[in-house]
Amino acid sequence: MFFLILFLCFLFPVKTHAQERNIFGLHLTQPQDLQKTAPIINSPEGDWGWATIVIRLDQLNPDAWQTFFNDCREKHIIPLVRLATHLDQGAWIQPKKEHIDQFSSFLNNLNWPTKRQHIILFNEVNRSDEWGGEVNPQSFAEIAVYTHQSFKEKNDEFYLLSPGLDLAAPNQKTQYQNALDYYRSVHQYDPQVFDLFDALSSHSYPNRGYIGTPNDTGPTSIQGYQHELDFLKTLGVNKEYPVFITETGWPHREGETKNNDYYTAKTAADFLVQALNIWQKDARIQAVTPFIFNYPYPPFDHFSWLDKEEKLYPEYQVLVDLPKQKNKPEQTTSWQMEKYHLPLFVLSEKSHQGTITLKNTGQSIWGEDPFCLNSESTSNITVQKICLPENERVIPNTSHAFKFYFQIENEKRDGKSFISWNKISPIEIQSINLPFQNTSLYHPKTGILEKIKGFFTNFKI
């Protein structure tokens, strides 16, 4: 029996989780690029792919970034947001604690498209030009600890990725430090830093010189992340990290000037297809965002997928056509009652119509999946569940008026009667005692009738 089951497994292989997720994404230069990249990231038949984008300390515009997140929500793109400060004399300044607080407050006040909110802690910090003109693992460790504290205190859904290191950097005095030596230095200074990362961000380029092949397996290959993980184990870091390859890819000869040290655009695109097929088989890899979609000028013109006319190099169509899978990220779905309308007087045993207006206060777009709320009214009131019509959509921070029918049964009830739906404050319905009526009369408790009664009670002729 065992051998029969084994034979059937080979004959009819079962799809694994590694095959069913969408790892494909792109590294964006600016938020506006999303409109062009979304059809590529989720083509064909893919869903909820990835985009890495840099947010700079000197560009914290809430309207611009909320628009970007709204576009991500609409286009089904999961953003990977990399923190950056600003340039000073050719180097990115080292972040200070007050900078971290600025970032965490700013990003926490935005409505993200997904419940998990991915943050990358800066970039290639084993290079001096990325860390204030020096290589300083100690100051990075201190900032990493404070970043975890600042972000997680505001929102536990922030998901912190380590910075992608330059895996080809040599040990060169104060200019560069080898990536593995940098990890060791951080660990020696404060081992807890590695417990604070939720995932590993890796820059697994085909180095050195960007002329490696997809089949290379060394520490500077497209499988460089494996060497990073293995080395961290030797330091005693036993955490199992999901991996996000946030920079990778082959530069092409084509650019502002031709560079024959690189492969042709066709070979660069074909190699990336082969690499994606390799990465897709590793269940630890969650996303791959090749560098860079739109930067047709030096120093990154040879990496750019677009030329100076902002047209896709035709050789890269093979990546557009590459079959992609679907992700299903968790989103917060929530609502708030803004107002309701019921008839002022309600007769028992008869059907009446009402409306209730709900505001979308969550992350999801109502209507992408069926949106219905079941009644939670008292037993003497029959109320329809409220559902969004099939072809309508309600985006966050907008409202929709739902119509419904209800009927009050003519029965005695000692407690209060109310109309309600899931997570909506009850609307109390009060009876009116009129002995000459054959049927019972009700009205919603709005305070209007009480005011009228009070007026006539105090009115004297």
C-alpha positions as CSV (number, residue, x, y, z in Angstrom):
1,M,0.0,0.0,0.0
2,F,2.8,2.4,0.9
3,F,4.5,1.9,-2.5
4,L,1.1,2.4,-4.3
5,I,0.6,5.7,-2.5
6,L,4.2,6.8,-3.4
7,F,3.6,5.8,-7.0
8,L,0.4,7.8,-7.2
9,C,2.1,10.8,-5.7
10,F,4.7,10.8,-8.5
11,L,2.0,10.2,-11.1
12,F,-0.3,12.9,-9.8
13,P,1.8,15.5,-8.0
14,V,0.1,17.7,-5.5
15,K,0.5,21.4,-5.8
16,T,2.3,23.0,-2.8
17,H,1.9,26.3,-1.2
18,A,5.1,27.4,-2.8
19,Q,3.5,27.0,-6.3
20,E,0.3,28.8,-5.4
21,R,1.6,32.2,-4.2
22,N,2.4,35.2,-6.3
23,I,6.1,36.2,-5.7
24,F,6.2,38.6,-8.7
25,G,6.7,42.3,-8.3
26,L,8.7,45.3,-9.4
27,H,10.9,48.0,-7.8
28,L,9.4,51.4,-8.4
29,T,11.1,54.8,-8.8
30,Q,8.1,56.8,-7.9
31,P,4.4,56.3,-6.8
32,Q,3.2,57.4,-10.3
33,D,4.8,54.3,-11.8
34,L,2.1,52.1,-10.3
35,Q,-0.4,52.8,-13.0
36,K,2.0,51.2,-15.6
37,T,3.4,48.4,-13.4
38,A,0.1,47.0,-12.0
39,P,-0.9,45.4,-15.3
40,I,2.5,43.8,-15.5
41,I,2.8,42.7,-11.9
42,N,-0.6,40.8,-12.0
43,S,-0.5,39.6,-15.6
44,P,-1.7,37.2,-16.7
45,E,-4.3,36.0,-14.2
46,G,-2.1,37.0,-11.3
47,D,-3.4,38.9,-8.2
48,W,-1.9,40.9,-5.4
49,G,1.7,41.0,-6.6
50,W,4.3,43.3,-5.0
51,A,5.9,46.7,-5.4
52,T,9.0,47.9,-3.5
53,I,9.1,51.7,-3.2
54,V,11.2,54.2,-1.2
55,I,9.7,56.7,1.1
56,R,12.0,59.6,1.9
57,L,12.1,61.7,5.1
58,D,11.9,64.9,3.1
59,Q,8.9,63.7,1.0
60,L,6.3,62.8,3.6
61,N,3.2,64.2,1.8
62,P,0.1,62.5,3.3
63,D,-2.1,63.1,0.3
64,A,0.4,61.7,-2.2
65,W,1.1,58.6,-0.2
66,Q,-2.6,58.0,0.6
67,T,-3.3,58.2,-3.1
68,F,-0.5,55.7,-3.7
69,F,-2.0,53.3,-1.1
70,N,-5.4,53.8,-2.6
71,D,-4.1,52.9,-6.0
72,C,-2.4,49.8,-4.5
73,R,-5.7,48.8,-3.1
74,E,-7.6,49.3,-6.3
75,K,-4.9,47.6,-8.5
76,H,-4.3,44.7,-5.9
77,I,-0.6,45.5,-5.2
78,I,1.1,44.9,-1.9
79,P,3.6,47.7,-1.1
80,L,7.0,47.1,0.4
81,V,7.9,50.5,1.8
82,R,11.7,51.1,2.3
83,L,12.6,53.9,4.7
84,A,15.2,56.5,3.5
85,T,16.4,59.8,4.9
86,H,17.9,62.4,2.5
87,L,21.2,62.9,0.8
88,D,23.9,65.1,2.2
89,Q,27.2,65.4,0.3
90,G,26.6,62.2,-1.6
91,A,25.5,60.0,1.3
92,W,22.2,59.2,2.9
93,I,22.3,60.7,6.4
94,Q,22.0,58.3,9.4
95,P,18.5,58.3,10.8
96,K,17.9,59.6,14.3
97,K,15.3,58.5,16.8
98,E,13.2,61.6,16.0
99,H,13.3,60.6,12.3
100,I,12.0,57.1,13.1
101,D,9.1,58.6,15.1
102,Q,8.3,60.8,12.1
103,F,8.2,57.7,9.9
104,S,6.1,55.6,12.3
105,S,3.6,58.3,13.0
106,F,3.2,59.2,9.3
107,L,2.8,55.7,8.1
108,N,0.5,54.7,10.9
109,N,-1.9,57.5,10.0
110,L,-2.3,56.2,6.4
111,N,-4.9,53.6,5.4
112,W,-2.9,50.8,4.0
113,P,-4.3,48.4,1.4
114,T,-3.5,45.3,3.5
115,K,-3.6,44.4,7.2
116,R,0.1,43.5,7.2
117,Q,2.2,46.6,6.6
118,H,5.7,45.9,5.3
119,I,8.5,48.2,6.2
120,I,12.1,47.8,5.1
121,L,14.7,49.3,7.4
122,F,16.8,51.4,5.0
123,N,19.2,50.1,2.4
124,E,22.6,48.4,2.0
125,V,23.8,49.8,5.4
126,N,27.1,48.0,4.9
127,R,28.0,50.8,2.5
128,S,29.2,54.1,3.9
129,D,27.2,56.1,1.2
130,E,24.1,54.5,2.6
131,W,24.8,55.3,6.2
132,G,26.0,58.9,6.7
133,G,29.4,58.4,5.2
134,E,30.6,55.6,7.4
135,V,30.0,51.9,8.1
136,N,28.7,51.7,11.6
137,P,27.0,48.4,12.6
138,Q,26.6,49.6,16.2
139,S,24.6,52.7,15.3
140,F,22.5,50.6,12.9
141,A,21.7,48.1,15.7
142,E,20.6,50.9,18.0
143,I,18.3,52.4,15.3
144,A,16.9,49.0,14.5
145,V,15.9,48.4,18.1
146,Y,14.3,51.8,18.3
147,T,12.5,51.4,15.0
148,H,10.9,48.1,16.2
149,Q,9.8,49.9,19.4
150,S,8.4,53.0,17.6
151,F,6.5,51.1,14.9
152,K,5.2,48.2,17.0
153,E,3.9,50.4,19.8
154,K,1.8,52.3,17.3
155,N,0.6,49.2,15.4
156,D,1.5,45.6,15.7
157,E,0.6,45.0,12.1
158,F,3.8,46.7,11.0
159,Y,6.0,44.0,9.6
160,L,9.7,44.8,9.7
161,L,12.1,43.6,7.1
162,S,15.9,43.8,7.6
163,P,17.8,46.1,5.2
164,G,19.0,44.4,2.0
165,L,22.8,44.4,2.2
166,D,25.2,44.7,-0.6
167,L,26.3,41.1,-0.9
168,A,29.2,42.0,-3.2
169,A,30.7,44.6,-1.0
170,P,34.4,44.0,0.1
171,N,36.0,44.8,3.4
172,Q,37.5,48.2,2.6
173,K,38.3,50.3,5.6
174,T,35.4,52.7,6.4
175,Q,33.8,52.5,2.9
176,Y,32.4,49.0,2.8
177,Q,32.1,45.9,5.0
178,N,31.5,42.4,3.7
179,A,27.8,41.5,4.3
180,L,28.5,38.5,6.5
181,D,31.0,40.4,8.6
182,Y,28.5,43.2,9.0
183,Y,25.9,40.7,10.3
184,R,28.5,39.4,12.7
185,S,29.3,42.9,13.9
186,V,25.7,43.7,14.5
187,H,25.2,40.4,16.3
188,Q,28.2,40.9,18.6
189,Y,26.9,44.4,19.5
190,D,23.3,43.3,20.2
191,P,22.1,39.8,19.3
192,Q,18.4,40.8,20.0
193,V,18.4,42.8,16.8
194,F,17.8,39.7,14.7
195,D,14.8,38.7,16.9
196,L,13.1,42.0,16.0
197,F,13.1,41.4,12.2
198,D,9.9,39.7,10.9
199,A,11.6,38.8,7.6
200,L,14.8,39.0,5.6
201,S,15.2,41.5,2.8
202,S,17.9,40.4,0.4
203,H,19.6,41.9,-2.6
204,S,20.4,38.6,-4.4
205,Y,21.9,39.9,-7.6
206,P,23.9,37.8,-10.1
207,N,27.2,39.4,-9.0
208,R,30.0,40.1,-9.3
209,G,29.7,42.5,-12.2
210,Y,26.0,41.5,-12.7
211,I,27.1,38.8,-15.2
212,G,26.3,35.7,-13.2
213,T,23.8,33.1,-14.5
214,P,20.6,31.8,-13.0
215,N,22.3,28.5,-12.1
216,D,25.1,30.0,-10.0
217,T,24.8,29.2,-6.3
218,G,27.5,31.3,-4.6
219,P,27.1,34.0,-1.9
220,T,27.0,36.7,-4.7
221,S,24.5,34.8,-6.8
222,I,20.7,34.9,-7.1
223,Q,20.7,32.5,-4.2
224,G,22.7,34.8,-2.0
225,Y,19.8,34.9,0.5
226,Q,20.5,31.2,1.2
227,H,24.1,32.1,2.3
228,E,22.7,34.9,4.5
229,L,20.3,32.6,6.2
230,D,23.0,29.9,6.7
231,F,25.5,32.4,8.1
232,L,22.9,33.8,10.6
233,K,22.4,30.2,11.8
234,T,26.1,30.0,12.6
235,L,25.7,33.1,14.8
236,G,23.0,31.4,16.8
237,V,20.1,33.1,15.1
238,N,17.5,30.3,15.0
239,K,14.6,32.3,13.7
240,E,13.1,31.1,10.5
241,Y,12.8,34.1,8.2
242,P,10.5,34.6,5.2
243,V,12.6,36.1,2.4
244,F,11.8,39.1,0.3
245,I,14.2,39.7,-2.6
246,T,13.7,43.4,-2.9
247,E,16.5,44.0,-5.4
248,T,17.8,41.7,-8.1
249,G,18.0,41.4,-11.9
250,W,20.4,41.7,-14.8
251,P,21.4,45.0,-16.4
252,H,21.2,45.1,-20.2
253,R,23.6,46.6,-22.7
254,E,21.0,49.0,-24.0
255,G,21.0,52.4,-22.3
256,E,22.1,56.0,-22.7
257,T,25.4,54.5,-24.0
258,K,25.9,50.9,-24.9
259,N,27.7,48.8,-22.3
260,N,29.0,45.5,-23.8
261,D,30.1,44.3,-20.3
262,Y,26.4,43.4,-19.8
263,Y,24.1,40.9,-21.5
264,T,21.6,41.9,-24.2
265,A,18.1,42.9,-23.1
266,K,16.9,39.5,-24.5
267,T,19.3,37.5,-22.4
268,A,18.7,39.7,-19.3
269,A,14.9,39.1,-19.6
270,D,15.3,35.4,-20.3
271,F,17.7,35.0,-17.3
272,L,15.2,36.7,-15.0
273,V,12.4,34.3,-16.2
274,Q,14.7,31.4,-15.3
275,A,15.5,32.9,-11.9
276,L,11.8,33.5,-11.1
277,N,11.1,29.8,-11.8
278,I,13.9,28.9,-9.4
279,W,12.8,31.3,-6.7
280,Q,9.1,30.1,-7.0
281,K,10.1,26.7,-5.9
282,D,11.5,28.0,-2.6
283,A,8.6,28.3,-0.2
284,R,10.5,30.8,2.0
285,I,10.5,33.4,-0.8
286,Q,7.5,35.6,-0.5
287,A,8.3,38.3,-3.1
288,V,10.8,39.3,-5.8
289,T,10.9,42.9,-7.0
290,P,13.6,43.3,-9.7
291,F,15.4,46.7,-9.8
292,I,14.2,48.9,-11.5
293,F,11.1,49.6,-13.6
294,N,11.5,53.2,-14.7
295,Y,15.0,54.8,-14.5
296,P,16.2,55.3,-18.1
297,Y,19.0,57.7,-17.1
298,P,22.5,57.0,-15.5
299,P,23.4,55.5,-13.2
300,F,20.5,53.0,-13.6
301,D,19.7,53.2,-17.3
302,H,20.9,49.7,-17.9
303,F,18.6,48.3,-15.2
304,S,15.5,50.2,-16.4
305,W,12.7,48.2,-18.0
306,L,11.6,51.4,-19.8
307,D,13.6,53.4,-22.3
308,K,13.7,57.2,-22.5
309,E,10.4,57.3,-24.2
310,E,8.9,55.4,-21.3
311,K,8.3,52.4,-23.5
312,L,8.9,48.9,-22.3
313,Y,11.9,47.2,-23.9
314,P,10.1,44.7,-26.2
315,E,12.4,41.9,-24.9
316,Y,10.8,42.3,-21.5
317,Q,7.3,41.2,-22.8
318,V,8.3,37.7,-21.9
319,L,8.1,38.8,-18.2
320,V,4.7,40.4,-18.8
321,D,3.5,37.1,-20.4
322,L,5.0,34.9,-17.6
323,P,2.2,33.0,-15.8
324,K,1.6,34.4,-12.3
325,Q,-0.3,33.1,-9.3
326,K,-2.7,34.7,-6.9
327,N,-2.2,36.0,-3.4
328,K,-5.0,36.7,-0.9
329,P,-3.7,39.1,1.7
330,E,-5.7,39.7,4.8
331,Q,-7.6,43.0,4.9
332,T,-9.5,44.8,7.6
333,T,-13.2,45.1,6.8
334,S,-15.1,47.5,9.0
335,W,-18.0,49.9,8.9
336,Q,-19.7,52.6,10.9
337,M,-23.3,53.6,10.9
338,E,-23.7,57.2,9.8
339,K,-27.5,57.5,9.8
340,Y,-30.7,55.6,9.4
341,H,-34.3,56.3,8.3
342,L,-37.4,54.5,9.5
343,P,-41.0,55.4,9.3
344,L,-42.1,57.6,12.2
345,F,-45.0,55.2,12.9
346,V,-44.8,51.5,12.3
347,L,-47.8,49.2,12.3
348,S,-47.3,45.6,13.5
349,E,-47.9,42.7,11.1
350,K,-47.1,45.0,8.1
351,S,-44.0,45.3,6.0
352,H,-42.1,48.6,6.1
353,Q,-39.1,49.9,4.3
354,G,-36.1,51.6,5.9
355,T,-32.6,52.7,4.9
356,I,-29.3,52.7,6.8
357,T,-26.1,54.4,5.6
358,L,-22.8,52.8,6.5
359,K,-19.3,54.2,6.0
360,N,-16.5,52.0,4.9
361,T,-13.9,52.4,7.7
362,G,-11.6,49.5,6.8
363,Q,-9.1,48.6,4.1
364,S,-11.1,46.4,1.8
365,I,-13.3,47.5,-1.1
366,W,-16.8,46.3,-0.5
367,G,-18.1,44.4,-3.4
368,E,-14.9,42.8,-4.6
369,D,-16.2,39.9,-2.4
370,P,-19.9,39.7,-1.6
371,F,-20.7,42.2,1.2
372,C,-23.7,41.3,3.4
373,L,-24.5,41.8,7.1
374,N,-26.9,39.5,8.8
375,S,-29.7,40.8,11.0
376,E,-29.2,40.7,14.8
377,S,-32.6,42.1,15.7
378,T,-34.8,40.9,18.5
379,S,-37.0,37.9,17.8
380,N,-40.2,39.9,17.4
381,I,-38.8,41.8,14.4
382,T,-38.2,40.2,11.1
383,V,-35.5,42.1,9.2
384,Q,-33.7,41.4,5.9
385,K,-30.0,41.1,5.8
386,I,-28.4,44.1,4.0
387,C,-26.3,43.3,1.0
388,L,-24.4,45.5,-1.5
389,P,-25.7,45.0,-5.0
390,E,-23.5,42.8,-7.1
391,N,-22.1,45.4,-9.5
392,E,-21.4,48.1,-6.9
393,R,-18.2,48.9,-5.1
394,V,-17.6,51.0,-2.0
395,I,-14.0,52.1,-1.4
396,P,-12.7,53.1,2.1
397,N,-13.8,56.4,3.5
398,T,-17.0,56.5,1.4
399,S,-20.6,55.6,2.3
400,H,-23.5,53.6,0.9
401,A,-27.2,53.7,1.8
402,F,-28.7,50.2,2.1
403,K,-32.5,49.7,1.7
404,F,-34.2,46.9,3.7
405,Y,-37.7,45.7,4.7
406,F,-38.8,44.9,8.2
407,Q,-41.9,43.7,10.0
408,I,-42.8,43.8,13.7
409,E,-44.8,40.8,15.0
410,N,-47.8,41.5,17.2
411,E,-46.6,39.8,20.3
412,K,-46.1,40.8,23.9
413,R,-42.5,41.5,24.9
414,D,-41.1,42.5,28.3
415,G,-37.7,43.7,27.1
416,K,-36.7,46.3,24.6
417,S,-37.2,45.7,20.9
418,F,-34.5,46.8,18.4
419,I,-33.3,46.4,14.8
420,S,-29.6,45.7,14.2
421,W,-27.1,44.0,12.1
422,N,-23.6,42.6,12.7
423,K,-21.4,45.2,14.6
424,I,-24.1,48.0,14.3
425,S,-25.5,49.8,17.3
426,P,-29.1,48.7,17.9
427,I,-32.0,51.0,16.8
428,E,-34.6,50.8,19.5
429,I,-38.3,50.4,18.5
430,Q,-40.8,51.5,21.1
431,S,-44.5,50.6,21.3
432,I,-47.2,53.2,21.6
433,N,-50.2,52.3,23.8
434,L,-53.4,53.2,21.9
435,P,-56.3,51.2,23.3
436,F,-58.6,51.9,20.4
437,Q,-56.2,50.4,17.9
438,N,-56.7,46.8,16.8
439,T,-53.1,46.5,15.9
440,S,-50.1,47.6,17.8
441,L,-48.3,50.8,16.9
442,Y,-44.6,51.4,17.2
443,H,-42.1,54.2,16.5
444,P,-38.3,54.3,16.5
445,K,-36.8,55.8,19.7
446,T,-35.6,59.2,18.3
447,G,-36.8,61.5,21.0
448,I,-39.2,63.3,18.7
449,L,-42.4,61.9,20.2
450,E,-41.2,62.5,23.7
451,K,-40.7,66.1,22.8
452,I,-44.2,66.4,21.4
453,K,-45.7,64.8,24.5
454,G,-43.7,67.1,26.7
455,F,-45.0,70.1,24.7
456,F,-48.6,69.2,25.1
457,T,-48.1,68.3,28.8
458,N,-46.8,71.7,29.5
459,F,-49.2,73.5,27.2
460,K,-52.1,75.3,29.0
461,I,-55.0,77.0,27.4
